Amino acid sequence: MLQLPNTLSGTETGAARAALGQALTGTDSRVLTAEEWITDVTDQVRRSNNFGLTILLGPAGVYAAIAVVNATLIGATQRRRQHRALGLLGATRDQLRRTALWQAALITGAGLVLGGLTTAFLGWLVRRAVAADLAGTGVHVSMTVPWLPLLAIVSACVGLAVAAAIAGAAGRQSRATTA
């Protein structure tokens, strides 16, 4: 336990801070102003929130990727008749492959746009709730967006959608050559 001299009562802030700093010499403790402490705690909370959000976004991204691949491959297998009809109408294999890629792009794009809108709306709701809780305290609520995890999820979903479209087109092409 830290024993401070009784002479600190009635002294000004600078002198008390200097006395505390001297008494804490050799320890890991620091003497901070209120603003420094708030900034330090805010940075720690923001780092913790970003880590927690990354932990939550990881499985969400995996589920989104599974949904994209599932929708693309199921869509490709359920459209065999349409593709046969297009082939009978004179569509080439390249045109059929491009339709599969466009389908994958549209499914992925729609999913990412809807997911982005949902995320933005929920983020706005959370920010509004926090700002309402802190109203009148003088604390400004800033909002940070974890761009790196979000971009990783988007790029993984797009990459998996392209891979699923290519796999669906290749499976369709191999079935067409064997039939």
C-alpha positions as semicolon CSV with decimal commas, in nm:
position;residue;x (nm);y (nm);z (nm)
1;M;0,000;0,000;0,000
2;L;0,123;0,344;-0,094
3;Q;0,177;0,586;0,194
4;L;0,151;0,950;0,091
5;P;0,267;1,234;0,307
6;N;-0,005;1,423;0,491
7;T;0,125;1,745;0,340
8;L;-0,070;1,679;0,015
9;S;-0,399;1,806;0,155
10;G;-0,462;2,158;0,036
11;T;-0,186;2,156;-0,226
12;E;-0,244;2,236;-0,590
13;T;-0,292;1,969;-0,851
14;G;0,054;1,999;-1,007
15;A;0,230;1,956;-0,676
16;A;0,012;1,660;-0,581
17;R;0,076;1,501;-0,918
18;A;0,451;1,551;-0,882
19;A;0,444;1,399;-0,532
20;L;0,245;1,100;-0,657
21;G;0,480;1,057;-0,952
22;Q;0,778;1,060;-0,718
23;A;0,612;0,815;-0,477
24;L;0,532;0,576;-0,765
25;T;0,883;0,579;-0,908
26;G;1,001;0,226;-0,978
27;T;0,653;0,081;-1,021
28;D;0,445;0,021;-1,333
29;S;0,193;0,280;-1,216
30;R;0,136;0,611;-1,390
31;V;-0,021;0,936;-1,282
32;L;-0,269;1,055;-1,544
33;T;-0,498;1,348;-1,585
34;A;-0,868;1,275;-1,628
35;E;-0,844;1,338;-2,003
36;E;-0,543;1,106;-2,040
37;W;-0,719;0,835;-1,841
38;I;-1,039;0,864;-2,049
39;T;-0,836;0,848;-2,371
40;D;-0,642;0,546;-2,244
41;V;-0,956;0,360;-2,136
42;T;-1,135;0,452;-2,459
43;D;-0,848;0,311;-2,666
44;Q;-0,847;-0,011;-2,463
45;V;-1,223;-0,051;-2,499
46;R;-1,206;0,018;-2,874
47;R;-0,934;-0,246;-2,917
48;S;-1,139;-0,496;-2,715
49;N;-1,452;-0,416;-2,915
50;N;-1,267;-0,458;-3,244
51;F;-1,129;-0,793;-3,128
52;G;-1,475;-0,908;-3,019
53;L;-1,625;-0,791;-3,345
54;T;-1,360;-0,980;-3,538
55;I;-1,443;-1,292;-3,336
56;L;-1,810;-1,247;-3,428
57;L;-1,746;-1,161;-3,793
58;G;-1,529;-1,467;-3,852
59;P;-1,806;-1,727;-3,817
60;A;-2,054;-1,490;-3,984
61;G;-1,821;-1,469;-4,283
62;V;-1,789;-1,848;-4,295
63;Y;-2,168;-1,886;-4,290
64;A;-2,202;-1,622;-4,561
65;A;-1,946;-1,801;-4,775
66;I;-2,125;-2,133;-4,729
67;A;-2,453;-1,970;-4,827
68;V;-2,301;-1,817;-5,140
69;V;-2,150;-2,147;-5,254
70;N;-2,468;-2,335;-5,167
71;A;-2,692;-2,093;-5,357
72;T;-2,462;-2,089;-5,659
73;L;-2,421;-2,465;-5,686
74;I;-2,789;-2,540;-5,619
75;G;-2,885;-2,275;-5,873
76;A;-2,652;-2,434;-6,126
77;T;-2,792;-2,784;-6,075
78;Q;-3,154;-2,670;-6,083
79;R;-3,115;-2,492;-6,414
80;R;-3,009;-2,789;-6,624
81;R;-3,325;-2,776;-6,835
82;Q;-3,287;-2,405;-6,897
83;H;-2,927;-2,452;-7,005
84;R;-3,020;-2,742;-7,231
85;A;-3,289;-2,525;-7,387
86;L;-3,035;-2,245;-7,435
87;G;-2,797;-2,496;-7,592
88;L;-3,070;-2,612;-7,829
89;L;-3,134;-2,250;-7,919
90;G;-2,771;-2,213;-8,020
91;A;-2,595;-2,085;-7,710
92;T;-2,229;-2,180;-7,701
93;R;-2,047;-2,331;-7,404
94;D;-1,877;-1,998;-7,342
95;Q;-2,213;-1,825;-7,328
96;L;-2,344;-2,086;-7,083
97;R;-2,030;-2,044;-6,872
98;R;-2,076;-1,666;-6,872
99;T;-2,438;-1,705;-6,758
100;A;-2,317;-1,916;-6,465
101;L;-2,059;-1,653;-6,376
102;W;-2,316;-1,372;-6,403
103;Q;-2,557;-1,569;-6,189
104;A;-2,289;-1,617;-5,924
105;A;-2,198;-1,248;-5,938
106;L;-2,559;-1,139;-5,898
107;I;-2,628;-1,380;-5,611
108;T;-2,308;-1,275;-5,434
109;G;-2,368;-0,906;-5,498
110;A;-2,725;-0,922;-5,370
111;G;-2,616;-1,111;-5,060
112;L;-2,333;-0,871;-4,986
113;V;-2,552;-0,564;-5,040
114;L;-2,826;-0,701;-4,812
115;G;-2,571;-0,806;-4,550
116;G;-2,401;-0,466;-4,570
117;L;-2,731;-0,281;-4,531
118;T;-2,824;-0,498;-4,233
119;T;-2,484;-0,443;-4,071
120;A;-2,499;-0,067;-4,129
121;F;-2,851;-0,047;-3,986
122;L;-2,760;-0,248;-3,676
123;G;-2,444;-0,041;-3,628
124;W;-2,651;0,276;-3,648
125;L;-2,899;0,136;-3,392
126;V;-2,620;0,043;-3,150
127;R;-2,453;0,382;-3,191
128;R;-2,784;0,558;-3,132
129;A;-2,850;0,352;-2,816
130;V;-2,502;0,426;-2,678
131;A;-2,536;0,796;-2,760
132;A;-2,876;0,806;-2,584
133;D;-2,725;0,640;-2,276
134;L;-2,442;0,894;-2,267
135;A;-2,659;1,198;-2,343
136;G;-2,582;1,486;-2,112
137;T;-2,248;1,346;-1,996
138;G;-2,042;1,542;-2,248
139;V;-1,888;1,225;-2,389
140;H;-1,879;1,213;-2,768
141;V;-1,950;0,872;-2,915
142;S;-1,737;0,798;-3,218
143;M;-1,803;0,501;-3,443
144;T;-1,525;0,287;-3,582
145;V;-1,572;0,045;-3,868
146;P;-1,353;-0,269;-3,879
147;W;-1,267;-0,235;-4,248
148;L;-1,008;-0,513;-4,263
149;P;-1,237;-0,796;-4,141
150;L;-1,524;-0,667;-4,356
151;L;-1,305;-0,653;-4,667
152;A;-1,173;-1,002;-4,591
153;I;-1,530;-1,136;-4,574
154;V;-1,628;-0,963;-4,900
155;S;-1,322;-1,088;-5,085
156;A;-1,365;-1,443;-4,950
157;C;-1,733;-1,447;-5,057
158;V;-1,652;-1,315;-5,404
159;G;-1,367;-1,563;-5,446
160;L;-1,582;-1,854;-5,333
161;A;-1,868;-1,743;-5,559
162;V;-1,637;-1,740;-5,860
163;A;-1,497;-2,081;-5,763
164;A;-1,849;-2,221;-5,720
165;A;-1,957;-2,077;-6,054
166;I;-1,656;-2,227;-6,228
167;A;-1,718;-2,561;-6,054
168;G;-2,086;-2,550;-6,153
169;A;-2,000;-2,463;-6,512
170;A;-1,732;-2,733;-6,527
171;G;-1,972;-2,992;-6,383
172;R;-2,237;-2,891;-6,634
173;Q;-1,985;-2,909;-6,917
174;S;-1,865;-3,256;-6,812
175;R;-2,226;-3,377;-6,788
176;A;-2,299;-3,232;-7,131
177;T;-2,001;-3,410;-7,292
178;T;-2,088;-3,747;-7,134
179;A;-2,458;-3,727;-7,224
